[in-house]
Amino acid sequence: MVHLHASQSVEIDIAPAPIPIHQYLKNTDRLVYSLADPSQIKAIGNQKFEFSMRPIKFLMLTLEPVADVEIYPNESDEIIIYSDSCRLRHQSSLNRRFSFQLQGWLAARSDNSGVSGNAELSIDINLPSAFRLTPRPLLESSGNTIVSGILSTIKYRLQHRLVHEYKGWANGILAASKVH
Protein backbone atom coordinates (compact mmCIF):
# COMPACT_ATOMS: atom_id res chain seq x y z
CA MET A 1 0.00 0.00 0.00
CA VAL A 2 1.35 3.41 -0.99
CA HIS A 3 0.14 6.45 0.96
CA LEU A 4 0.05 9.83 -0.80
CA HIS A 5 -0.72 13.09 0.97
CA ALA A 6 -0.70 16.83 0.36
CA SER A 7 -1.94 19.91 2.16
CA GLN A 8 -2.48 23.51 1.03
CA SER A 9 -3.49 26.67 2.88
CA VAL A 10 -4.89 29.77 1.25
CA GLU A 11 -5.29 33.42 2.26
CA ILE A 12 -7.15 35.74 -0.09
CA ASP A 13 -7.53 39.46 0.60
CA ILE A 14 -10.78 41.03 -0.57
CA ALA A 15 -11.60 44.74 -0.58
CA PRO A 16 -14.57 45.58 1.63
CA ALA A 17 -17.91 45.53 -0.19
CA PRO A 18 -21.50 46.38 0.79
CA ILE A 19 -22.41 42.67 0.90
CA PRO A 20 -20.08 40.67 3.17
CA ILE A 21 -18.07 37.83 1.64
CA HIS A 22 -19.49 35.33 4.17
CA GLN A 23 -22.91 35.69 2.48
CA TYR A 24 -21.38 34.76 -0.86
CA LEU A 25 -19.57 31.76 0.60
CA LYS A 26 -22.87 30.25 1.77
CA ASN A 27 -24.04 30.13 -1.85
CA THR A 28 -22.24 26.87 -2.64
CA ASP A 29 -23.88 26.61 -6.07
CA ARG A 30 -21.86 29.69 -7.10
CA LEU A 31 -18.77 29.12 -4.95
CA VAL A 32 -18.07 25.77 -6.59
CA TYR A 33 -17.19 27.56 -9.85
CA SER A 34 -14.35 29.36 -8.09
CA LEU A 35 -12.75 25.98 -7.32
CA ALA A 36 -12.61 24.46 -10.80
CA ASP A 37 -13.40 25.16 -14.42
CA PRO A 38 -17.19 25.07 -14.98
CA SER A 39 -16.71 22.47 -17.74
CA GLN A 40 -15.31 20.10 -15.09
CA ILE A 41 -18.26 20.42 -12.68
CA LYS A 42 -21.68 18.83 -12.69
CA ALA A 43 -24.27 19.32 -9.93
CA ILE A 44 -25.46 15.89 -8.77
CA GLY A 45 -27.49 16.81 -5.70
CA ASN A 46 -28.05 19.35 -2.99
CA GLN A 47 -24.58 20.79 -2.26
CA LYS A 48 -22.98 17.81 -4.04
CA PHE A 49 -20.95 18.11 -7.23
CA GLU A 50 -19.06 15.83 -9.57
CA PHE A 51 -15.56 17.13 -10.35
CA SER A 52 -13.94 15.65 -13.47
CA MET A 53 -10.23 16.35 -13.32
CA ARG A 54 -8.01 16.65 -16.34
CA PRO A 55 -5.98 13.53 -17.21
CA ILE A 56 -2.95 12.94 -14.99
CA LYS A 57 0.16 11.05 -16.10
CA PHE A 58 1.58 8.78 -13.41
CA LEU A 59 4.48 6.63 -14.52
CA MET A 60 2.98 4.48 -17.32
CA LEU A 61 -0.64 5.34 -16.55
CA THR A 62 -3.00 8.07 -17.63
CA LEU A 63 -5.52 8.66 -14.86
CA GLU A 64 -8.79 10.58 -15.18
CA PRO A 65 -10.14 11.08 -11.65
CA VAL A 66 -13.80 11.91 -11.07
CA ALA A 67 -14.69 12.88 -7.49
CA ASP A 68 -18.07 13.46 -5.87
CA VAL A 69 -17.53 16.49 -3.64
CA GLU A 70 -19.82 17.92 -0.97
CA ILE A 71 -19.60 21.67 -0.33
CA TYR A 72 -21.72 23.01 2.52
CA PRO A 73 -21.68 25.55 5.37
CA ASN A 74 -21.26 24.32 8.95
CA GLU A 75 -22.46 25.86 12.22
CA SER A 76 -19.34 28.04 12.44
CA ASP A 77 -19.98 29.67 9.03
CA GLU A 78 -17.06 27.77 7.52
CA ILE A 79 -17.59 26.17 4.16
CA ILE A 80 -16.71 22.49 4.32
CA ILE A 81 -15.33 20.75 1.24
CA TYR A 82 -15.38 16.98 1.59
CA SER A 83 -15.10 13.87 -0.52
CA ASP A 84 -14.33 10.23 0.05
CA SER A 85 -15.70 9.17 -3.32
CA CYS A 86 -13.41 9.12 -6.33
CA ARG A 87 -13.19 6.86 -9.33
CA LEU A 88 -10.82 6.65 -12.26
CA ARG A 89 -12.32 6.62 -15.74
CA HIS A 90 -11.15 3.67 -17.84
CA GLN A 91 -9.29 2.11 -14.87
CA SER A 92 -11.83 -0.21 -13.26
CA SER A 93 -9.12 -2.50 -11.85
CA LEU A 94 -7.46 0.43 -10.02
CA ASN A 95 -10.80 1.69 -8.67
CA ARG A 96 -10.93 -1.32 -6.37
CA ARG A 97 -7.36 -0.71 -5.20
CA PHE A 98 -7.46 2.80 -3.78
CA SER A 99 -9.15 5.05 -1.24
CA PHE A 100 -9.41 8.80 -1.50
CA GLN A 101 -10.21 11.52 0.99
CA LEU A 102 -10.41 15.28 0.48
CA GLN A 103 -11.09 17.50 3.49
CA GLY A 104 -11.06 21.26 3.44
CA TRP A 105 -12.60 24.42 4.75
CA LEU A 106 -12.95 28.02 3.65
CA ALA A 107 -14.10 30.87 5.89
CA ALA A 108 -14.49 34.62 5.78
CA ARG A 109 -12.18 36.49 8.11
CA SER A 110 -14.02 38.07 11.04
CA ASP A 111 -13.16 41.59 9.78
CA ASN A 112 -14.56 40.75 6.31
CA SER A 113 -11.16 41.53 4.71
CA GLY A 114 -10.93 38.21 2.88
CA VAL A 115 -11.01 34.46 3.29
CA SER A 116 -8.78 31.79 4.76
CA GLY A 117 -8.81 28.09 4.08
CA ASN A 118 -7.05 24.78 4.11
CA ALA A 119 -7.35 21.50 2.21
CA GLU A 120 -5.83 18.05 2.66
CA LEU A 121 -5.88 15.27 0.12
CA SER A 122 -4.94 11.68 0.99
CA ILE A 123 -4.84 8.68 -1.31
CA ASP A 124 -3.98 5.11 -0.35
CA ILE A 125 -3.34 2.82 -3.29
CA ASN A 126 -2.46 -0.83 -3.63
CA LEU A 127 -0.59 -0.74 -6.93
CA PRO A 128 -0.73 -3.56 -9.46
CA SER A 129 2.13 -6.05 -9.42
CA ALA A 130 3.76 -4.36 -12.44
CA PHE A 131 4.67 -1.45 -10.13
CA ARG A 132 6.08 -3.54 -7.30
CA LEU A 133 9.56 -3.39 -8.86
CA THR A 134 9.48 0.40 -8.84
CA PRO A 135 11.21 1.72 -5.71
CA ARG A 136 8.64 2.81 -3.11
CA PRO A 137 10.31 6.24 -2.51
CA LEU A 138 10.01 6.98 -6.25
CA LEU A 139 6.32 5.99 -6.25
CA GLU A 140 5.61 8.10 -3.17
CA SER A 141 7.62 11.08 -4.39
CA SER A 142 5.95 11.07 -7.82
CA GLY A 143 2.51 10.48 -6.33
CA ASN A 144 2.87 13.21 -3.69
CA THR A 145 3.96 15.65 -6.40
CA ILE A 146 0.79 14.87 -8.37
CA VAL A 147 -1.46 15.11 -5.29
CA SER A 148 0.16 18.41 -4.33
CA GLY A 149 -0.30 19.63 -7.91
CA ILE A 150 -4.04 18.90 -7.75
CA LEU A 151 -4.40 21.03 -4.62
CA SER A 152 -2.15 23.75 -6.05
CA THR A 153 -4.34 23.95 -9.15
CA ILE A 154 -7.47 24.33 -7.02
CA LYS A 155 -5.74 26.96 -4.86
CA TYR A 156 -4.55 28.92 -7.90
CA ARG A 157 -8.03 28.89 -9.42
CA LEU A 158 -9.61 29.94 -6.12
CA GLN A 159 -7.13 32.82 -5.69
CA HIS A 160 -7.86 34.10 -9.20
CA ARG A 161 -11.60 33.45 -9.50
CA LEU A 162 -13.08 34.00 -6.04
CA VAL A 163 -12.73 37.80 -5.97
CA HIS A 164 -14.07 38.09 -9.54
CA GLU A 165 -17.03 35.76 -8.87
CA TYR A 166 -17.83 37.45 -5.55
CA LYS A 167 -17.78 40.97 -7.01
CA GLY A 168 -20.02 39.92 -9.91
CA TRP A 169 -22.47 38.31 -7.48
CA ALA A 170 -22.50 41.33 -5.12
CA ASN A 171 -22.94 43.82 -8.00
CA GLY A 172 -25.83 41.74 -9.36
CA ILE A 173 -27.60 41.79 -5.99
CA LEU A 174 -27.02 45.52 -5.58
CA ALA A 175 -28.30 46.24 -9.10
CA ALA A 176 -31.39 44.08 -8.51
CA SER A 177 -32.15 45.84 -5.21
CA LYS A 178 -31.99 49.27 -6.93
CA VAL A 179 -34.56 48.15 -9.50
CA HIS A 180 -37.12 47.30 -6.81
HELIX and SHEET records of a PDB file:
HELIX    1   1 ILE A   21  LEU A   25  1                                   5    
HELIX    2   2 THR A   28  LEU A   35  1                                   8    
HELIX    3   3 PRO A   38  GLN A   40  5                                   3    
HELIX    4   4 SER A   92  ASN A   95  1                                   4    
HELIX    5   5 SER A  129  PHE A  131  5                                   3    
HELIX    6   6 ARG A  136  VAL A  179  1                                  44    
SHEET    1   A 7 VAL A   2  ASP A  13  0                                        
SHEET    2   A 7 GLY A 114  ILE A 125 -1                                        
SHEET    3   A 7 PHE A  98  ALA A 108 -1                                        
SHEET    4   A 7 ILE A  79  LEU A  88 -1                                        
SHEET    5   A 7 PRO A  65  PRO A  73 -1                                        
SHEET    6   A 7 LYS A  48  SER A  52 -1                                        
SHEET    7   A 7 ILE A  41  GLY A  45 -1                                        
SHEET    1   B 2 ILE A  56  PHE A  58  0                                        
SHEET    2   B 2 LEU A  61  LEU A  63 -1                                        
END                                                                             
